[in-house]
Amino acid sequence: MKTSMRFLLAGGATAALVLTSVQAAGASATAVGAPSGAASGPVASASTAAYPKYKAPKTFGTSFQPDPTHDFTKGIHTRHNGILRGWITHLRGGVAEYEPIKFKTGTRTEGHFVGPREGDVMAYASRLSPRLTYLSATGCKPAGTVLTTDRKSSVGVKRCPRSILAKRLERPALITVHGGQIVKVQEIFTP
């Protein structure tokens, strides 16, 4: 009993130390005049360390990602922690509705992404995190003519303001959910 109590106390002390250091890093970045959404310095590392690195699905997977623990009959609600290949269909009041997608190969073209069939209830809704990271595949300008992707995976690498996301609904993306919130949206480039 004493050993398990020591383990619990040591774990609690470690968690408190980690939380204090993350808060101190954020405070020191703010003290030197870094904007709250800056992509460099301690603020960026604190926001990325806030959730574990999840295994990404195949970017151009040809089937919907299974979600056996999600009960779609209980109404639209958040997905479990992880990365979903999907697209955001609606954005209202800081809550995004999104659905899984799969790549359908074409006969005359390379192919395109498709969502669930009409009437299928495969959809989720999650609040957008205040520290949401949005990585565009075509830059931050409204025209979106500059290609900003990782060459190997065809996913976006250009960090853009959160406000751009509302203008780019139904674009294929890797959507990272943690603790019931969307913490990262990384666009998938399709020609």
C-alpha positions as CSV (number, residue, x, y, z in Angstrom):
1,M,0.0,0.0,0.0
2,K,2.8,2.4,0.9
3,T,4.6,1.7,-2.4
4,S,1.5,2.4,-4.5
5,M,0.9,5.7,-2.5
6,R,4.5,6.8,-3.2
7,F,4.0,6.0,-6.9
8,L,0.8,8.2,-6.9
9,L,2.5,11.0,-5.1
10,A,5.5,10.9,-7.4
11,G,3.3,10.9,-10.5
12,G,1.2,13.8,-9.2
13,A,4.4,15.8,-8.5
14,T,5.7,15.1,-12.0
15,A,2.4,16.2,-13.6
16,A,2.4,19.4,-11.6
17,L,6.0,20.1,-12.6
18,V,5.2,19.6,-16.3
19,L,2.1,21.9,-16.1
20,T,4.1,24.6,-14.3
21,S,6.9,24.5,-16.9
22,V,4.4,24.7,-19.8
23,Q,2.7,27.7,-18.2
24,A,6.0,29.4,-17.5
25,A,7.2,28.9,-21.1
26,G,3.9,30.4,-22.4
27,A,4.3,33.3,-20.0
28,S,7.9,34.0,-20.9
29,A,7.0,34.1,-24.6
30,T,4.2,36.5,-23.9
31,A,6.5,38.7,-21.8
32,V,8.9,39.2,-24.7
33,G,6.1,40.3,-27.0
34,A,5.4,37.2,-29.0
35,P,1.8,37.2,-30.3
36,S,-0.5,34.6,-28.8
37,G,-0.7,32.5,-32.1
38,A,3.0,32.8,-33.0
39,A,4.5,29.8,-34.7
40,S,7.9,30.1,-33.2
41,G,9.5,30.0,-29.8
42,P,8.2,28.4,-26.6
43,V,4.5,29.0,-27.4
44,A,4.7,26.7,-30.5
45,S,6.5,23.9,-28.6
46,A,4.0,24.2,-25.7
47,S,1.0,23.9,-28.0
48,T,2.4,20.9,-29.9
49,A,3.4,19.2,-26.6
50,A,-0.2,19.5,-25.4
51,Y,-1.2,16.2,-27.1
52,P,0.6,13.0,-28.0
53,K,1.8,12.3,-31.6
54,Y,-0.9,10.1,-33.2
55,K,-0.3,7.7,-36.0
56,A,-1.5,9.2,-39.3
57,P,-3.7,7.2,-41.7
58,K,-2.7,6.6,-45.3
59,T,-3.1,10.0,-47.0
60,F,-4.8,8.4,-50.0
61,G,-6.5,5.5,-48.3
62,T,-9.2,3.8,-50.4
63,S,-11.5,2.9,-47.5
64,F,-13.1,4.8,-44.6
65,Q,-11.2,4.6,-41.4
66,P,-13.1,2.2,-39.0
67,D,-14.3,3.6,-35.7
68,P,-15.8,0.6,-33.8
69,T,-16.0,2.5,-30.5
70,H,-18.1,5.3,-31.9
71,D,-21.9,4.9,-31.7
72,F,-23.4,6.9,-34.6
73,T,-26.9,6.2,-33.4
74,K,-26.5,8.5,-30.4
75,G,-26.4,11.7,-32.5
76,I,-23.5,13.7,-33.8
77,H,-20.7,14.0,-31.3
78,T,-16.9,14.1,-31.1
79,R,-14.6,11.4,-32.4
80,H,-12.1,9.6,-30.2
81,N,-8.5,10.9,-29.9
82,G,-6.4,10.4,-33.1
83,I,-6.2,11.5,-36.7
84,L,-9.0,11.2,-39.2
85,R,-8.7,11.5,-42.9
86,G,-11.8,13.6,-43.6
87,W,-13.2,17.0,-44.4
88,I,-15.1,19.7,-42.4
89,T,-18.6,20.1,-43.8
90,H,-19.9,22.9,-41.5
91,L,-18.4,25.4,-39.1
92,R,-20.7,27.2,-36.6
93,G,-19.9,28.9,-33.4
94,G,-16.5,27.3,-32.9
95,V,-17.9,23.8,-33.5
96,A,-17.0,21.9,-36.7
97,E,-18.9,19.1,-38.2
98,Y,-16.8,16.7,-40.2
99,E,-16.9,13.3,-41.9
100,P,-14.5,10.6,-43.0
101,I,-13.4,10.5,-46.6
102,K,-11.7,7.9,-48.9
103,F,-9.8,8.2,-52.1
104,K,-11.6,6.8,-55.2
105,T,-9.3,6.1,-58.1
106,G,-10.5,7.3,-61.5
107,T,-10.4,5.8,-64.9
108,R,-9.6,9.0,-66.8
109,T,-7.9,11.0,-63.9
110,E,-5.9,10.0,-60.8
111,G,-9.1,10.1,-58.8
112,H,-10.8,12.2,-56.0
113,F,-11.9,12.0,-52.5
114,V,-15.5,11.0,-51.6
115,G,-17.5,11.1,-48.3
116,P,-20.1,8.7,-47.1
117,R,-23.2,8.1,-49.3
118,E,-26.2,10.4,-49.0
119,G,-28.2,9.5,-45.9
120,D,-25.2,7.8,-44.2
121,V,-24.9,9.0,-40.6
122,M,-21.1,8.7,-40.4
123,A,-20.3,12.3,-39.1
124,Y,-18.7,13.9,-36.1
125,A,-18.8,17.3,-34.4
126,S,-16.1,18.7,-32.2
127,R,-15.2,22.1,-30.8
128,L,-12.2,23.8,-32.4
129,S,-9.3,24.2,-30.0
130,P,-8.3,27.7,-29.1
131,R,-4.7,26.6,-30.1
132,L,-5.8,25.0,-33.4
133,T,-3.0,24.5,-35.9
134,Y,-4.1,24.9,-39.5
135,L,-1.6,23.8,-42.1
136,S,-2.6,24.7,-45.7
137,A,-1.5,22.8,-48.9
138,T,-2.0,25.9,-51.0
139,G,-0.8,28.9,-48.9
140,C,-2.7,31.4,-46.9
141,K,-3.8,33.8,-49.7
142,P,-7.4,33.6,-50.8
143,A,-6.5,32.5,-54.3
144,G,-4.5,29.5,-53.0
145,T,-2.2,29.3,-56.0
146,V,1.0,28.5,-54.1
147,L,1.8,24.9,-53.5
148,T,2.9,24.4,-49.8
149,T,3.1,20.7,-49.2
150,D,5.4,18.0,-48.0
151,R,6.5,16.2,-51.3
152,K,6.3,12.7,-49.8
153,S,2.9,12.8,-48.3
154,S,1.1,15.7,-50.2
155,V,-0.1,17.3,-46.9
156,G,0.1,21.0,-46.2
157,V,3.0,22.5,-44.3
158,K,2.2,26.3,-44.4
159,R,0.7,27.5,-41.1
160,C,-2.2,29.8,-41.7
161,P,-4.5,31.8,-39.4
162,R,-7.5,29.9,-38.1
163,S,-9.9,32.3,-40.0
164,I,-8.8,30.8,-43.3
165,L,-10.2,27.4,-42.3
166,A,-13.8,28.8,-42.5
167,K,-13.2,29.7,-46.1
168,R,-11.9,26.3,-47.1
169,L,-14.6,23.8,-46.0
170,E,-14.9,20.4,-47.7
171,R,-11.2,20.2,-48.5
172,P,-9.6,16.9,-47.8
173,A,-7.5,17.0,-44.7
174,L,-6.0,15.0,-41.8
175,I,-8.0,16.1,-38.8
176,T,-6.4,15.6,-35.4
177,V,-8.8,15.3,-32.4
178,H,-7.6,15.3,-28.8
179,G,-9.8,15.6,-25.7
180,G,-12.9,16.2,-27.7
181,Q,-11.4,19.2,-29.6
182,I,-9.9,19.5,-33.1
183,V,-6.3,20.6,-32.4
184,K,-4.9,20.3,-35.9
185,V,-6.2,20.4,-39.5
186,Q,-3.6,19.5,-42.2
187,E,-4.9,19.9,-45.8
188,I,-4.3,17.1,-48.3
189,F,-3.3,18.4,-51.8
190,T,-5.2,17.0,-54.7
191,P,-4.5,18.2,-58.3
